[in-house]
């Protein structure tokens, strides 16, 4: 049986799109996990955008989102 090689689709996002997703995260509207699932984007990519475009990001500050905060938010709904 022949192996079938899947082509990887490389997607490009505009800077406006990236900034809009970061704004959604910063406003507390969505968590990184929710944005990841909603737009089918890997979580590390979204974190990279946060580091680059966040208004609150400072040098040598690491953004960490606890898994409990996402589940707590779902319970609150």
C-alpha positions as CSV (number, residue, x, y, z in Angstrom):
1,X,0.0,0.0,0.0
2,X,1.3,3.4,-0.9
3,X,1.9,6.1,1.7
4,X,-0.1,9.2,0.9
5,X,1.7,12.4,1.8
6,X,-0.7,15.1,3.1
7,X,0.1,18.6,2.1
8,X,0.4,21.0,4.9
9,X,-1.7,24.2,4.4
10,X,0.1,27.3,5.5
11,X,-2.2,30.0,6.6
12,X,-1.3,33.7,6.8
13,X,-3.2,36.0,9.1
14,X,-3.2,39.8,8.7
15,X,-1.9,42.0,11.4
16,X,-5.4,43.4,12.0
17,X,-6.7,39.8,12.5
18,X,-4.0,39.1,15.0
19,X,-4.6,42.3,16.9
20,X,-8.3,41.6,17.0
21,X,-7.7,38.2,18.6
22,X,-5.4,39.7,21.2
23,X,-8.0,42.3,22.0
24,X,-10.6,39.6,22.5
25,X,-8.2,37.8,24.9
26,X,-7.3,41.0,26.8
27,X,-10.9,42.0,27.2
28,X,-11.6,38.7,28.9
29,X,-14.1,37.7,26.3
30,X,-12.3,34.5,25.4
31,X,-9.4,32.4,26.8
32,X,-6.5,31.3,24.7
33,X,-8.0,27.8,24.5
34,X,-11.4,29.1,23.4
35,X,-9.7,31.3,20.7
36,X,-7.7,28.3,19.6
37,X,-10.7,26.1,19.1
38,X,-12.9,28.9,17.6
39,X,-10.4,29.8,14.9
40,X,-8.5,26.5,14.6
41,X,-5.2,28.1,15.5
42,X,-2.6,26.4,17.7
43,X,-2.3,27.8,21.2
44,X,1.4,28.7,21.0
45,X,0.6,30.8,17.9
46,X,-1.9,32.8,19.9
47,X,0.5,33.2,22.8
48,X,3.1,34.5,20.3
49,X,0.6,37.1,19.1
50,X,-0.1,38.1,22.7
51,X,3.6,38.7,23.3
52,X,3.9,40.7,20.2
53,X,0.7,42.8,20.2
54,X,-0.5,43.0,23.8
55,X,-0.8,46.5,25.3
56,X,0.1,45.1,28.7
57,X,3.1,43.0,27.7
58,X,6.4,44.1,29.1
59,X,9.9,42.7,28.4
60,X,10.7,39.5,30.3
61,X,7.1,39.0,31.4
62,X,5.6,35.6,30.8
63,X,1.9,35.2,30.2
64,X,0.5,32.1,31.9
65,X,-3.2,31.2,31.8
66,X,-4.2,28.6,34.4
67,X,-6.4,25.8,33.2
68,X,-8.6,26.3,36.2
69,X,-9.5,29.8,35.0
70,X,-11.0,28.4,31.8
71,X,-13.0,25.7,33.6
72,X,-14.2,28.2,36.2
73,X,-15.4,30.5,33.5
74,X,-17.4,27.7,31.9
75,X,-18.9,26.8,35.3
76,X,-19.9,30.5,35.8
77,X,-21.9,30.4,32.6
